[in-house]
Amino acid sequence: MRAASGDSGRGGLSASPTATVPAESPPHPSPLPASGARERATGFHFASKRPKIVQGRDHRHRMTSLTDDRSPKLPRGWLRAAVVSMIALAFVGAAAGFVGFLSQMRGAEIAPDRKADGIVVLTGGSSRVSDAMELLAAGYGKRLLISGVHPTSTASDISRTLPENQSFMTCCVDLDRSALTTRGNAAEARRWAEGRRFKSLIVVTSNYHMPRALVEFSHAMPETTLIPFAVVGDKWREEPWWTSASTLRLLLSEYVKYIAAELRVRLEDFGIDLSPEMSEQPAGQQPRRPATAQAN
């Protein structure tokens, strides 16, 4: 068989059997970027800060970065608006509570609608003791407890301020010098009532102090019937409370104490005692019964 490559007269080209194919030269290494050279020289890998090109489902290229945060963010100012709203709601709630607190106070003294076993008056306000003595003289109670008497005050000191009712001081009045707070007044009144087996008490204190006093007394003696007698001071009668800066400060201070007492009592109902009642008696002594005025 004749090789076709031997027909050179017809213009065809024939490959020489001895022709050699030049060997392929090895690929020339591409120059490394500066960062790559630095990585090889130091052995450390530096994270590239250049964005990466990724392909989405719609085959469109988009630029992303390692620091690109795609998590949803709240609108700017949302936190500030929430804080302002909470402050506004707290202010409205406090204002509404203050109005409710004021609604519990009486602007005039009203005689009790019934009698009680005993009368308890809390010292600290003008004409409280004198009004309580008048109730005792009128037969609204069998005995009177004056709670919160100063340790240095004597029965004769009190008697001098009540010349028309001095006879009752020797027969029907007991003095309590242990109570230092409204909570202490309630605790001493409970001991006094239990010792004399009283089931009902008339509570005498100022009108602005009455809401908190009833909270403490109701919590201390839930089974005792309490009849409030709110004493209205001369200053309260002479001018509206909102026209006097001192009266307004007094009411705001008493309102804060009232809220604190309400909160403490509610928590104690659930077994949470934030401020345990401290004994106002010297350590190692038995609770002292209120002394009669005659013995003082």
C-alpha positions in Angstrom: 0.0 0.0 0.0 1.4 3.4 -1.0 1.6 6.0 1.5 -0.3 9.2 0.6 2.4 11.2 2.2 4.8 10.2 -0.6 2.9 12.1 -3.3 4.8 15.3 -3.2 4.2 16.2 -6.8 0.5 17.0 -6.2 1.2 19.9 -4.0 0.5 18.1 -0.7 2.7 18.5 2.3 4.1 15.5 4.0 5.4 15.4 7.5 8.9 14.2 7.9 9.1 11.0 9.9 12.0 12.5 11.8 10.3 15.8 12.7 10.2 16.5 16.4 7.6 18.4 18.3 9.2 21.0 20.5 8.7 20.3 24.2 6.2 22.5 26.0 7.9 24.9 28.3 6.7 24.8 31.9 4.0 27.5 32.7 5.5 30.7 33.8 4.3 31.4 37.4 2.1 34.4 37.6 3.3 37.1 39.8 1.8 37.0 43.3 0.1 40.1 44.6 1.8 42.0 47.4 -0.4 40.4 49.9 0.4 36.9 48.7 4.1 37.5 48.8 3.7 38.8 52.3 1.8 35.7 53.3 4.5 33.4 52.0 7.2 35.4 53.6 5.6 35.6 57.0 3.5 32.4 57.1 0.4 34.3 58.1 -2.8 34.6 56.3 -4.2 38.1 56.0 -8.0 38.3 55.4 -8.8 40.1 52.3 -10.7 43.3 52.7 -11.8 43.2 49.1 -15.5 42.3 48.5 -16.4 38.9 47.2 -18.4 38.4 44.1 -21.2 35.9 44.6 -24.0 34.7 42.3 -27.6 34.8 43.4 -30.5 32.7 42.1 -31.2 35.2 39.4 -27.7 34.8 38.0 -26.9 38.4 38.7 -23.7 39.3 40.4 -23.7 41.4 43.5 -21.1 42.7 45.8 -20.9 41.4 49.4 -18.5 42.1 52.2 -17.4 40.1 55.2 -18.6 42.8 57.4 -22.0 43.1 55.6 -24.8 42.7 58.2 -28.0 41.6 56.7 -29.9 41.1 60.0 -33.0 43.3 60.4 -32.5 46.4 62.4 -35.0 48.5 64.3 -35.8 51.9 62.9 -33.6 54.7 64.3 -35.2 56.4 67.2 -37.4 53.5 68.1 -35.7 53.0 71.5 -36.0 56.7 72.3 -39.7 56.6 71.5 -40.2 53.6 73.7 -38.5 55.2 76.7 -40.5 58.4 76.3 -43.7 56.4 76.1 -42.9 54.5 79.2 -42.1 57.7 81.1 -45.3 59.3 79.9 -47.4 56.3 81.0 -45.7 56.3 84.4 -46.4 60.0 84.8 -50.1 59.6 83.9 -50.4 56.6 86.3 -48.8 58.6 89.1 -51.1 61.5 88.4 -54.2 59.3 88.4 -53.1 57.7 91.6 -52.5 61.1 93.3 -56.0 62.1 92.3 -57.4 58.9 93.9 -55.3 59.6 97.0 -56.8 63.1 97.3 -60.3 61.7 96.9 -59.8 59.7 100.1 -59.3 62.8 102.2 -62.1 64.7 103.8 -62.4 68.4 103.9 -64.5 68.5 107.1 -64.6 66.5 110.3 -67.5 64.0 110.4 -68.5 62.3 113.6 -68.4 58.5 113.6 -71.6 56.9 112.6 -71.3 54.3 115.5 -69.5 53.6 118.7 -66.5 51.3 119.1 -64.8 49.4 121.9 -61.7 51.6 121.9 -60.2 54.8 120.4 -56.6 55.0 119.1 -55.1 58.4 118.3 -51.7 58.7 116.5 -49.6 61.6 117.7 -47.9 64.0 115.3 -50.6 66.4 114.1 -52.3 69.4 115.5 -55.5 68.8 117.5 -55.4 65.0 117.1 -55.3 64.3 120.8 -57.9 66.9 121.7 -60.3 65.5 119.1 -59.8 62.0 120.4 -60.4 63.1 124.0 -63.7 64.7 122.9 -64.7 61.4 121.3 -63.9 59.6 124.5 -65.9 62.2 126.5 -68.8 61.8 124.2 -68.9 58.0 124.8 -67.7 56.8 121.4 -65.2 54.4 123.1 -64.5 52.8 126.4 -60.8 53.7 126.5 -58.3 55.8 124.6 -54.8 54.8 123.5 -52.5 57.7 122.7 -49.8 56.0 120.5 -46.4 57.5 119.8 -46.0 59.7 122.9 -42.6 61.2 123.2 -40.5 59.4 125.9 -40.0 62.6 127.8 -43.7 63.6 127.8 -45.8 62.8 130.9 -49.5 62.5 131.5 -49.4 65.9 133.3 -47.9 67.5 130.2 -50.8 66.2 128.1 -53.4 67.0 130.8 -52.3 70.7 130.8 -53.2 71.0 127.2 -56.7 69.5 127.8 -58.0 71.2 130.9 -61.6 70.3 130.2 -61.0 66.6 130.0 -58.4 66.1 132.8 -60.7 63.7 134.6 -60.5 61.2 131.7 -56.7 61.1 131.9 -56.8 59.3 135.2 -59.4 56.7 134.3 -59.6 55.9 130.7 -56.4 56.8 128.8 -53.3 54.7 128.0 -50.0 56.0 126.7 -47.8 54.2 124.2 -44.2 55.4 124.0 -42.9 52.5 121.9 -44.2 53.3 118.5 -41.9 55.4 116.2 -43.7 55.0 112.9 -47.2 54.5 111.5 -46.4 50.8 111.2 -45.3 50.8 114.8 -48.6 52.6 115.8 -50.5 49.7 114.2 -48.5 47.1 116.0 -48.9 48.7 119.4 -52.6 49.3 118.8 -53.0 45.6 117.9 -51.4 44.5 121.2 -53.5 47.0 123.1 -56.7 45.8 121.5 -55.9 42.1 122.0 -55.0 42.7 125.6 -58.3 44.3 126.3 -60.3 42.1 123.8 -61.5 45.0 121.7 -63.1 44.1 118.4 -63.6 47.6 117.0 -61.5 50.7 117.1 -61.9 54.3 116.1 -58.7 55.5 114.4 -58.0 59.2 114.9 -55.3 61.0 112.8 -55.0 63.8 110.2 -56.9 63.6 107.0 -53.8 63.4 104.8 -52.4 60.7 107.0 -55.5 58.6 107.2 -55.1 56.6 104.0 -51.7 55.2 105.0 -52.8 54.7 108.6 -55.7 52.5 107.4 -53.4 50.5 105.2 -51.1 49.7 108.1 -53.9 49.1 110.7 -55.9 46.9 108.3 -52.8 44.8 107.6 -51.9 44.5 111.3 -55.4 43.6 112.6 -57.5 42.3 109.7 -60.2 40.9 112.0 -60.7 44.2 113.8 -63.4 46.7 112.7 -61.8 50.1 112.0 -63.7 53.3 112.0 -61.8 56.3 110.7 -62.0 59.8 112.1 -60.0 62.2 110.0 -58.9 65.4 111.7 -58.9 68.5 109.5 -56.2 71.1 110.5 -56.8 74.8 110.5 -54.5 75.4 107.6 -56.4 72.9 105.5 -59.6 74.8 106.2 -58.2 78.3 105.6 -56.8 77.8 102.1 -57.0 75.2 99.3 -54.1 72.8 99.3 -53.0 73.6 95.7 -52.4 77.3 96.7 -49.8 76.4 99.4 -46.4 75.1 98.4 -45.8 73.6 101.8 -49.1 71.8 101.8 -48.4 70.4 98.3 -45.0 69.2 99.4 -46.6 67.5 102.4 -49.2 65.8 100.3 -46.7 64.6 97.7 -44.5 63.2 100.5 -47.4 61.4 102.1 -48.5 60.0 98.7 -45.1 58.5 98.2 -45.2 56.9 101.7 -48.7 55.7 101.0 -47.7 54.0 97.8 -44.7 52.4 99.5 -46.9 51.1 102.3 -49.4 49.6 99.8 -46.6 47.9 97.9 -45.0 46.5 101.0 -48.3 45.1 102.3 -49.2 43.5 98.9 -45.9 41.8 98.8 -46.2 40.6 102.3 -49.5 39.0 101.3 -47.5 36.9 98.8 -45.0 36.0 101.5 -42.4 38.6 100.4 -41.3 40.7 103.4 -39.0 43.5 102.2 -38.7 45.3 105.5 -39.4 43.0 108.5 -41.0 44.8 111.4 -38.2 45.7 113.8 -38.9 45.3 117.5 -39.1 48.7 119.2 -38.5 47.2 122.6 -35.0 46.8 124.1 -33.4 43.4 123.4 -34.2 40.7 125.9 -37.4 42.4 127.2 -41.0 41.4 126.8 -43.2 43.7 124.8 -44.4 46.5 127.1 -48.1 47.2 127.5 -49.2 50.8 127.1 -49.2 52.4 130.5 -52.2 54.1 131.9 -52.0 57.9 132.1 -52.4 57.7 135.9 -49.1 55.8 136.1 -47.3 58.4 134.2 
